Amino acid sequence: MIVDVAGAAAALQAADDILILTHRRPDGDTAGCAGALCRGLQQIGKRAYILENPEITRRYAPLIVPYYPPEDFVPAYVVSTDIAEEKLFPDTAEPYKGKVDLVIDHHGSNDGFGKKNLIRPDAGGCAEVLYDVLTALGVKFTADIAESIYIGVSTDTGCFKFSNTTAHSHAVAAACLTAGIDGGEINRVLFETKSRPRFEMERIVFDTMEFHENGAIAVAVLWRRDIDHAGADMDDLDSIASLTRQIEGVQIGITLTEKPDGTVRVSVRTTKEMDAAAICKKVGGGGHVRAAGASFTCGMAEAKAAMLKAAEEQFHAAK
């Protein structure tokens, strides 16, 4: 069932013992949404917790880890935030497949796997949708809730630089600033502060980059041996896929990352001329128009060839 903001708020108002889910490789949007929703629900007297996510990074851990449930907590209502499909559930959420009561999301590819579904593809980030839900619930917009919302909106819009940024994105950010957050410091930490392993990863991206179709397609590879040698973790790889798109003339940027088990994760970033989701759909993936992804169980060479073929097909189809 599709619901609007009022419907989602009413469902949450009627619920209790609420468990909130985040997605695999949690980013600022899913973690920020979960943290803000949990705080908001607790503020209005609900028992609410966030399901443990073993893949949370040190950057976003403060948003959700303090709200992990006690061992004796038995959820009666399950909410997912910023999860486009059930296959993106972390391992800890496997028992809740087919049991999500309310989906709150902004991915157009979401087919509505919950009993009730609030999906707003027009939103720059799920945190924008969550802000509207919290407002409808009458939650007091405190600085800690505002910080979680701001992290969600700012990270999913690339600090308000990406094409998914909307007027509502800025309005929500303004509300966060009004609530008393230090936007400048948050931006510095999220978008300007880099570890030494991160700089090493960026160097490798540029070293391995190949260009195709007269520079319109850029492909970069991150091998596991290089990631391990640099001592890089998930925080250090966050948003690294955007580097390929920053080069003048590149319309399709592809970054392939070898995972510890030998499988390959692919991130695609495109300019306005190309559809990243359409490219990834050709290989079983999906996502947004400008940012999408896919996974391969084969080796790097096969994954790279498949992605290049899909990108070239999309490039020529769009001409």
N, C-alpha and C positions, 0 to 999 in steps of 0.2 A: 504494500500500500504506500502510495506517495503522499507525504504530508508537507505542509508549509511550516514556517517558523512557529506559528501559533500552535499548530498541531503537535510539533515536536516538544514545545514547552509544556503543553498540557499533559503529554505522555510522561514527561520527566516529573512533573508536579505530582502525578498520581502514583509514581513508582517509589520504591525504597530498596535498600540493600543493592545498590547499583555498582556494577563492575564496568570499567572503561577499558577498551582495548586500543592499542597502538599497532602500527604496522612494522613489518620487518625493516631492518636498517632504519630505525626511527630518525626522522629529520626534525627540524624545528617546528614544522606545522603540526604533525601528529602529536609530538610531545607537548607543544604549547597548548594545543586544543585540549588534550587530556588533562594537563595540569590546571588549566583555567576552569574546565568543566567540573573537575573534582572539587576544587576550592569553592566554586560557586554553589554546587549542590550541598556541600557541607555547611556553607554559610546559611542556607535556608533550612537547615535541620535534617538533611538527608544523610543516611549512612552510605558513603560512596568511597570507592577505592579504584586504583589503577592496577591492572594486571601486570605482574612482573614481565619485563621484556629483557631477555638476556643479551640482546644486541645493542642496548642503549650505550651511547658514547659518553665520555666524561663531560663533553660540552653541554649535552642536554639532560644528563642524569638528574641535576637538581630540580628539573621540572616535574619528574614523575616518581623518582625513587622514594621520596618522603611519604608518598601516598600509596605504597604497596600494601596489600591487605594483610591483616593478621591471619595466622594459620587456621583459625576457627571460623573465618568469614565464609558464609555461604551466599552467593549472589542470587538474587531473585529477578534481576533485570540487567540486561547486557547492552552496552552502547559501544559502537565503534566510531572512531574519529579519524577522518582522512584516510580511510582504507577503501581502495577502489574495488577490490575483490577479495574473496576469502583465501585465495592462494597466497596473499600477502600477509596472512596471519603469522606471527612468530610461533615457534614450536609450543610455547606455553598456552597459546590460544586455540590449539587444535581441538580441544574438547568443546569449544563453543561454535564450531562450524555448524551452520544450520540452526543456530539458537540465538542469533543476535536480534534483540527486540527493536533497537533503533539504530539506524545508520545515519550519521551526519558526515557529509562529504561534498566535494566540489569537482570530482572527476566525471567528465562526460561519459566515460566508458563504464561507469558503475551501473550494473543492471538491476540494482536494488535487491541485495541479498538479505535484507532485514525484514522483519515483520512490518515495520514502518520505516520509511526512507525519506530523509530530507537531503536532497541532492541539488546543489546549485552550481552548475558548470560556469555560470557567469561570474562567479566569485574568484578573486585573485588567489585566495587561499582558503582553506577550510576554517581558519581562525576567524575570517570575516563572518562566515555563517554562524560560527559558535558565538561570536559577539552578539549577533542578533538574537540568538536563543537565550543567552544569559540576560539580555535586556528584557526580553519577553517574560522571563521568570522573575523579574524584579530584583535581580542580584545587584548588590552594591558593588560598583566597579572600583575595587580597591587597587592599590599600586601593585600588589603581588599578582592579582588576576590580570591586570593590565599588562604587566611585563610578559606574562605567558602569551597573551594574545598578540602583543607587539612582535615577539620573537616568531610566532607563527606566520603572521602577515608579512613581515619584512624578509624572512628567509625564503618564503615561497614566491615572492615577487622580485627577488634579487635586490633587496634594499630599494624597492620601488622603481627598478630599471627595466624589468621584463615587460613584455607586451601584455601579460595578463593583469597588470596593474590597472585598477579602476578608480573612479572617483570615490567609491565606497572604501577601497583600500586606504586611501588617504584620510577619509573621514574616520575610519576605525583607528588609524594611527594617531589622529588628532585627539580622539577620546582617550587614548592611552597616555599621551603626553599630558593632557589635562588632569589625568588621575595621579600624576606626579612621578612618572618614570623618568629615568635619565636616558633619553633616546640616543644622545651622542655617545655615551659610554657603551651602551648596548651595541650600537653600530660599530664602534671601534673594535670591540671584542669579537663580534661575529664576522665582520667583513674586512678588517684591516690587520688583525693580529694573526700571525702564522708561525708555526713551529719550524724548527730546522728540518725535520723530516718532510714537512709540507713543501718547503722550498726544493728539497731534493726530488720530490714527486713531480713538481712542476717542471724541473729541469729534464726529467726523463720523458715527460709528455712531449716537450718540444724536440727532444733528441730523436724520439721514435716516430714523430709525425710524418705522414706521407700525404701527398696531395694528388687528387684525381679530378678529371673533368676540368682541366685548366684552372685548378685551384678552387673549384666550387665545393669540393668534398675533401675534408681533412679527416684522417684516421690516425689515432694514437693508441699505443699499447702499454699497459702496465703489467709487467710480469711479477708473479708472486716472489720470486727470488730478489727482485729489486725492492719490492715493498718491505720484505723482511729485513734485507740488508740495511735499509734506511731506518728501520725501527718505526715505520709508519703504522698508524692504526686508522680506524674508521673516521675519526675526527680529522685526520690529516688528508683523507681522501674526499671529504665533504665538498661538494660543488666543483670538484676538479674538472668535471666534464664540460664546464662552461669555457675552458681555455681554448678549445679548438674553434669555437664560434667567434672568438675575439679577433681572429685574424682577418684582415680586410680581404674581401672577395669570397670568403667561405660562407656557403649557404647551408651546408650540412656538416656538422661536426660529430664524429663518432669516437668514443673512448671505450676501449675494451680492457677490462680488469680481470686478471686471473685470481680466482678465489682459492682459499687454502685447500679445498678438496679437488682442485684442478678444473672445476667448471668455470665458465666465463660469464661475467656480468657486463652488459653493454649499456651505455648511456648515449643517447642521441640528443643533440641540441641543434635547432635550426633557426634561420632567419625567417622573415615574414613570407618569403617566396615558397617555402617548403613546409610539409606537414610531417613532423617527427613521429606522431602516432601512427600515421599511415605506413611509414617505413618500418616501424617496429611490428606492426600488425602482420606484415608479410612473413615474419619469422616467429610468430606466436607471442609477441609482446604487446605493449600498448602504453598509454599515457596521455599526455597533453599534446596540443598542436605544436608547441615549440620545445617541449621537453618530454621525452619518452624513454623507454628502456625495454630490454629483453634479456633472457638468460639462455645459455647453451650448456649442454652436458658434454658436448664434444670438445676437442682441443681448440687451442687458440687459432691455428691456421684455418680450420674449417669455419669457425665462428666469424673470423675476419672476412673470409671470402663470401660467406652468406650475407653479412651486413653490407659489404661493398656492393654486391649484386642488388640487394634491395634498395640501397641508396641511389645507385645509378638508374634503376628502373623508375624510381620516383622522380629523380632529377629530370629525366627525359620526358616523362609523362607530364610534368609541370611546365615544360618549355612551350 
